[in-house]
């Protein structure tokens, strides 16, 4: 029996990609990047050090790694769409549960669970986006860009919706977590209703190829540096700007601009991802992120912050899209699930190191500025490493079992 889902019509593939983008909004925009907005209020209320604040995102990344490691095995047994939707629903529940506790240990557990749930949603959605891109090769870069750009929708929603809750004395950060959970559930239901024609069912009889790590060593290393560098920025940038004296309204505008940059990145970099089979896109994007991370340290003030946010937002999720494109361009379709999961695993390892490292550095001399300098250096190193990633030879791709 043929269990493959019907191909979407030519006028429908972008609408399906947009529906998948809502899953990306939940898995990263809400389950991870909302934390930057909540952090100043939680740190002040709970008496956290920078290290503890960063460790909350470290355990979130550890959960993400756990989910990424389990994903290839689970995707052999369950439909990728069901996997994605289950992850989104679990993330919604776990986000809301943050409101019920003030104990660090429980919050660590919830951040861990959110990370695992977001990995299920993001890996499942990424696989579906890759399958959709395969069906419309002339628009493959745009399809992937729309999916990953959906994270920006989540960031914008958080930037517009959370500050009024955080600034209200009677509400505060617990109510903000409940609002995040409710929004995550609504977006997951919307994704479910619009993606019924798109699926990647398990097919035990179909060939499954492992992913050969060695030919992608420099790309994986560059992506690992991206994980270390970008997460420090996305964890602490709001706190840094508040410490520099920017008001709540200005900071909310900054984060909205960053989110809009993520959405725009779908169109900015689609052609680049479509044309290049090697590490050039990853190298260029890492280099731009290093610049964006350093800007608030060089200039200070509103102008430097807004340029930094727009540049960072317009680039960072396209780095993720670039690795999916790298896998698609250089491996057979049977190896895509393992390849995407391999890059996701390296990414998660970087994210585990990054937040606690920046927090630990920020607790010492130099404060957050020194931590941001280290993040920028990691991104610059990732750019150099990615320049060494070459396209995989056709013979090597054919020999991949």
N, C-alpha and C positions, 0 to 999 in steps of 0.2 A: 504494500500500500504506500502511495506517495503522500508523505506527511508534510511536504514543504508548503509553505504559505504561498498564495498567489502573488505574482509580481505586481507591485503597485503601478497604476497608470502613470503616464509621463507627467501629468499635471498634479499628481498626488504625492510624489516622493518627498518634496520639500515640506509638505504639511505633516507627513509622518515623521520626518526628521525633527520638525518643531515640537511634535508631541514627545519624542524621545528626549528632546532638550529639557523638558520639564523634569524628567528623571534625573538628569545631570544637575538641575537646579536644586533638587532635594539632596542628592548624595554629597555634593560639595558646597554649593551655595548656602544651604541651610544647616546641614549637619556638621560642617566644618568652619566655613568662613564667617558665619554669624558670630562665632566666639570672639572675634576681635572687637566687635561692638559691645559685647557684654562684659569683656574682661575688665575695663576700668572700674565699673560699678561693683563687680564681684570681688576684685582685688581689694578695693577700699572697704567693702563690707566684711569680707572674710579674713582680712589681714594677711594676704598671700605675699610671699616674696616673688621676684621675677622668675626664679627657678620653679617654684610651685605652679605659677601661671603657665610657664612653658611646658611643664611636665603634663599638664592637662591635655595639651595638644600632642605631646609625645605618646601618651597612652591611646589617644584617638588614632594616631598613625599606626600604633602597634595592632590595634583592632583591625585597621584597614589592611595591614600586612597579613593578618590571619585570614581575613576574608579573601584576599587575593590568592593566597596559597591554596585555599580550599576550592576556589572557583573552578579551575579546570576539571577537577574530579567531579564536582557537583554538576557541571554543565554537560557531563556525559550521561547524566541521569534525569535531568529536568530541562524543560524548555527555557531558553534564555530569557524570554519575555516574562515567564512566571518567576524566574530567579530575580530579575530586575524589580518586578512589582512587589515581591515579598520583602526585598531589601528596603524599598521605599516605605512600605507600611511599618516595618520594624523600626526604621529610623524615626518615623513620626511619633510612635509610642515612646521611644526612649528620649526623644527631645522633650516631650511634655513632662516626663518623669524627673527631669532636672529641677523642676520647680519645687519638688517635695522634700528636698534635703539640703542641709548646710554642712554636711560632713564630707571632708575631702575624700575619704576612702570610697564612699558611695558615688561621689561625683566622678572619681577615677573609673569606677566600674561602668558608669553610664557613658562616659566618653569612649571607653573601650568598645562597648556594645554598639555605639553609634558608628564607630570606625568600621567594624565588621559589616554592619548593615549597609553603610554607604559603599563599601567595596562591592557587595553583591549587586547593588543598584548600578554602580558605575561600570563594572566589568560587563555585566549583562547588557546594559545599554550600549556600551562601546562595541560589543560583538554584533548587536543588532544594527548599529549604525554602519559598521564595516560591511555587513551583508547587504544592507540597503545601498551603500556606495558601490558595491560590486554590480548591482543591477543597473545602475545609471553611471557608467564609467566617465561619461563626459561631464558629470557633475559631482564626482566622488569627493573632490577636495571641499566643495561647498557643503555637501551633506555632512561630512565629518566636522567642518567648522561650525555649522549650525548646532550640532549635537553638543560639542564642547562649549560653544558660546552660551548655551543654556545656563551654565553656571553663573554667568553675568546676570541673568534674570533673577536668580536667587539672591545675589549680592545686592542688586537694586532694591528688591523687595525688603530685604533686611535693613538697608540704609534708610528707606523711607518709613518703614513701619516700626522699627525697634526704638529709635531715640525718644519718641513721645512716651512710650511705656517706661523707658529707663529714667526719664526726667520727672515722671509723676511720683511724688512721695508716697502715695497710697498704693502704688503698683510695684515698680522696680523690676529687678532682674528675674525674680521667679515668674511673674506674669509674662515676661518676654519669652521665656522658654515655652510656656503653654501656647502662646501665639505661634511660635515656630512649629510646634507639633501639629497644631491645627492646619497651618498652611501646608506643611509637608503632606499631610493626609489628603488635602484637597487636590494638590498637584499630582499625587500618585493616582488618585481616582481619575483625574483628567487624562493622564497618560494611558491608563488602562482602557478608557473608553475610545481612544483615538488610534490605538495600535493593534487592534484585533486582527488585521490582515497581515501583520508582520510577526514572524516567529522564527525561532531557530530550535526546532524540537530535537531531543536526543535521538541519535541514530546509531545504535550499537553496531550495525553492520557496515557503517560508512568508515572509510579510512581515516585514521587519526595520526597526524604526524607530530612528533616531538619538536621542540624548538631548539635549534643549534645555537647556543650562546656565543661560542667563540667568534664567529664572523661578525658579531654585533658588539664586541667587547668595548670599543670606544664609544659607541652610541649609548650603551648601557651605563658606562662610567660617567659620561656627560650628563645623562639623565639623573643619575644618582646625585651628582653635584647640584643639579637643579632642585631636586627634592630637599637637600640640605639648605640651599640658599633662599628659595622662594618662601618656604614656610615660616622662616623667621620674620620676614616682612609681613606676611599675612596674619601672623599671630600678634605682632606688637606694633604695627604701624599706627593704629588708632591711639594706643597708649603714648607712643612717641610724640604724635602731633598734639595731644592734650598737654603733655609735659612742655612742649614748645610754646604753649599759650594759645593755641587755636581753640575757638569756642565750639560748643556742641553743634550749632547749625553749620558752621564751616566744615567740621569733620564729617557730618552727615552728607554734605554736598560733595566732599572729597570721595567718600565711599560710593556714592551714587555714580560719580564720574568714572571711578574705577570699574564698577559693574557695567556701565555702558560701553566702556572700552572693551570688556570681554565680549559683549554682544557684537560689537563692530569687528572684532577680530575674525569672525566668520568670513567676512568679505575681504579683509585686509590681506590675509595670508593663504587663502584657498588656492590661488594660482601657484604660489611657492611650493605648497605641499604636493600639488599635482605634478609639478615639473621635475622635481629633484628626487632621486632615489637614494642618495647618500646622506651624510650628516650635515650638509650645509644649512638646512632650515633650523636644525637643533642648535647649531653653533651660532648663527645669527641671532636667534631669539634669546638664547642664554646671554649673549653679549649685551643686548638691549636691556634685559632685566638687571644685569649688573649696574648699568648706568642708572636705571630707574631707582634702584635700591640706594645708590650713593647720593642721589640728588637732594633728599631732605637733609643730608649731613653737610653738603657744600653750601647750599643757599639759605635754607631755613625760610620761614614765612609761607604765606598762602600761595604765592606764585610757584615756588619750587615744589610745594606739596601737590598742587593740582597737576603740574606737568608730570611729576613722578607717578601719580595715581593713574592718569590717562595712559601713559606709556606702559606702566606695569599691567594695567587691565587689558590693554590692547595686545599684549604679548603672551602672558603667562599660561593661559589655557591652550593657546596654540602650540606651546611646547608639547603638551600632552598629545594634541592632535598630530603633531609631527612624528611622534613615535609610532602611533597607530598607522600612519601613512608609510613609515619606514618598514614596518612589518608587512603591510599589504603589498608594497612594491617588491619585496625581496624574499618572500616565502610563499609556498603554495597555500591555497585556502584551508587545507586540512590542518595547517600549522598555525593558523591565525589565533585560535583561542589560547594555545600555549604561549605564543609569542606576545600577545597583548598582556597576558598574565605575568610573563617574565619581566617586561618593562614596568608593569604595575608593582611588582615585588621590589624591584630596585628603587623605584620611586618611593615606596613605603619605607624602606630602610633609611633613605635620606630624610624623610619626614620625621622618623623616630629620633634621629640624631639632632636635627635642626632646632626645634623649639627649646628643648632643655639646654642645649649648648648656648644658644643666644641668651636664655634666661640666666644661666650660670655666669656668663660673661657680664651681663648687665648688672648683676648683684655686686660686681667688683668695681674697681676704678674705671672711669670712663662711661659707666652706665649703658643705656640703650644705644647710644651713638656707637660705642665700640662694638656691640653685638651686631649692629647693622653693617658696620664695615667688614666684619667677618663674613656675613651673608653675601655681601657684594663680591668679596674675594672668591667665595665658593662658586658663585655663578660665573665669574670670569674664567675660573679654571674649567668649569663645565663647557664653556664656549671653546676653549683651546682643545679639550679632549674630543669634542664632537667634530672638529675639523678633520680629525684623523679617521673618521668613519667613512669607509668607501662602500659603494654599492656591492652587494653580494653577487659574485660571478654567476652567470646563468648555469654553468655546470654544477656549481655548489648547490644552487637551488634545486636543480633536478635530482641531485643525489640525496637530498634531505629525505629520510625515510618517512 
